[in-house]
Amino acid sequence: MCLFLHFDLAQSPIYDEILSRVKNGSVVFDLGCGLGQDIRRLVYDGAPPENIIGLDLYQEYIDLGFELFHDRDRLSSTTFIAQDFFDYRLNLIQWANRHKVVNSGYFMHLWNWDGQVKVAKRILKSLCLQKDDIITGVHFGSAETGIWKEDPISKDPMYRHNSKTFSRLWEQVGRETKTRWAVWSTMEHDKYLVKLDPNGLRLRWYVRFLGEESKI
């Protein structure tokens, strides 16, 4: 639970750019929002609440966030959705014309390699797919890449990346969707992740949309 209280988005090297975009009308989609701590940080820093959408599988996490921060009135115009990201009834297209940023903090890493590719493709459906659209996030990474056999949470074995394998993942996503992405990532020490696994590291990352293959 302690990871849900870290303001990881604010630690991104492009946080100021993201905040500026949201202030100027772009919508940010916080995927796997948990308690909504990154949403609160955006609003605290001046982002209009109505330009933020948070999605989590569990309504209980969303409700707990309101209980913790006591800000239901302040976030009355923020859209919170409790639904499975892969549920076909989740209509991502309705926001796609304004979605310029997706935050995927400790979400995309929950699957194996193929599952992460599937998540990435699903995320693309929620974006405008205009130049410089951004997807950002953090993963439980590792100095030793591959399936984490000790994973106690995920239904599918979690594939843990370093910067090199993460870039390869997005190269595959680009090939299969005929899109191109600039990929940035860095590996960071985290004492909590080391407790889970001695090789555990935080993978902080973002990808920026460069355009469709046929248009480059």
N, C-alpha and C positions, 0 to 999 in steps of 0.2 A: 504493500500500500504506500510505502514512503515514496516510491517513484512517481506516484500520482500527485505528489505535492511539490515536485520540482518544476520550476518555470523554464523548461527546456527550450521552448521556442524563442524566448528572449535571449538565449545564449547563442543563437544562430548568427553567423557573420552577416546574414542578410536581413536580420530582424528589422532594422530601421527602414529598409526598402519595403518590406512587407507591411509594416505599420503605415508608411506613407501611402501605399496603394489602397489600403483599407480606408484610411481617412478620406481618400479621394474617390471613393465609390465602389471599388472592387470588393467582392465578397470572398472571405476566407472560409474554407471548409475544414473544420477540425475533426479529423477522422480518428475514431477511438478516443473521444474527448475525456473519458473517465469522469473525474470530479470537475472538469472544466477549468482547471487552473490556468492553462494557457489562454483561454478565452478571457478570464478575469484580468490577466496581465495586459492583454491587448486593450481592453476597455479602460483599465487604470491609466494606460499610456495615451489615451485619447481616441481610440478607435470607436466609431459609432456602433453600438450594440446590434443595431439592425443589419449590419453588414457582416455578421458572423453567424455561421451555422455549425452546430456541434452534433456529432452522431456517436452514439455508443450502443452496444448491444443491450446493456442493462439500464433500465429506468432507475433502478436503485442507486446507481452511481451518480446520475444526474441529480436526483433528489438529495442525495447526501452532500453534493456540492453546494446546493442552496442552503442546506442546514449549516454547513461549515462556514460559508462566507456571508450568510444573512443578506443576500442581495437579490432576492426574487424580483423586487420592484425595479431595481436598476437594470436588470437583464430581461425585463418584460418583453422587449422587442427582439431579443435574440431567439433564433429558431433552434430548439433542441429536439432531436429525433432519437427515439429508442427503437432500433430496428437492426436486423442483420444486414451488413453491408452488401451481401450477395442476394438478398431478397429481391426477386424480380419486381415486387410491388414498390420498391424504393425508386422513385422517379428522379434520377439525377439530372435529366435533361432540363427540367424546369428552372434550374439555377445556372445552367452551363453558360448562358450568355453574359453572366456577371462573375462567374468563378474565375479568378486569376491565380489564386493561391490555395494549395491543399497542404495541411499540416498532418503528418502521419507519425506521431510520436509513440514509439513502442507499440506499433500496430502491425505494420507490414512484415516485421520479422517473425511473427507468430507461426508462419507456414514454412514448408519446405521450399526448395528452389522453384518448382513448378507452381506452387501455390502463390509465391511472391510475384511471379510473372502474371498470374491471374489477377492478383490484387492491383498491380500496376496498370494493367489494361482496363480494369474497372474504374480506377481513378481517372484515367484519361477521358472517360465518358462524362465526367463531372466538370471538366475544364472547357474554357472557350477554345482551347488549342490555338491560341494566337501567340505570336512571337513574345518570348520572355515570360510566359506563364511559368509558375514555379510550383514544384512539389518539394517539400522539405520534411525532415524528420530525424529521429534517432532510432538506432537499433541496439540490441544486445549483440555486439560483435565479439570477435575472438582472434587471438593470435594464431590459433589453429582452426582454419576454416573447415566447414562441413557440417554434417548433421550433428546436433547436440543430443546425445543419447540419454542424458540425465534430465531432459526437459520434463518438469512435473506438471505443466499447465496445458500445453497445446495438444490438440487432438492429433495433428500431424507433427512429425518430428521437425523441430525448428532448424532451418539452415542458417548458420552464423557466418557472417561475412567479415572480410577485411576490405580495405579500400579497393584492392585489385579485383576481387570477385564481385564486389558490388557494381563496379563499372561494367564488368562483363554481363551482369544481369540486365543492366539498362541498355547495353548494346543489343542483347537479344530482344528486349521489349521494342526497341527501335526498329529492328529488322522486321519483326512480326506485325508491327502496326504501321510501317512505312513512315515513321517519324524519326526526328533526330533530336538528341538531348546533349547538353553540356552537363557533365557530371562532376560534382565536387564532393569530397568526403575527407574526414580526418578521424583518426583513432585516439580516444582519450581514456586515461586511467579513471576508474571509478571503484571506490572501495567496496560498495555494495555488490557490484557485479563480480568483483574478485572473490567475494564470499560465496557466490553461486558457483563460480568456476575459476580456478587459478589463472586460466588463460583469458578470462572475460575482460572485454573492453567495451567502451561506448563508441559506437560508430555514429558520428554526426554527419549529416549529409544534406545536400539539396541537388535537384536537377532542374535545368532551365530549358524550356522548349525553344528549339531553333527553327523549326518549320517541318513541313512535310517533305518527304524525299523528292517527289516530283516537282516541288517548287523551289528547290535549293540548287 
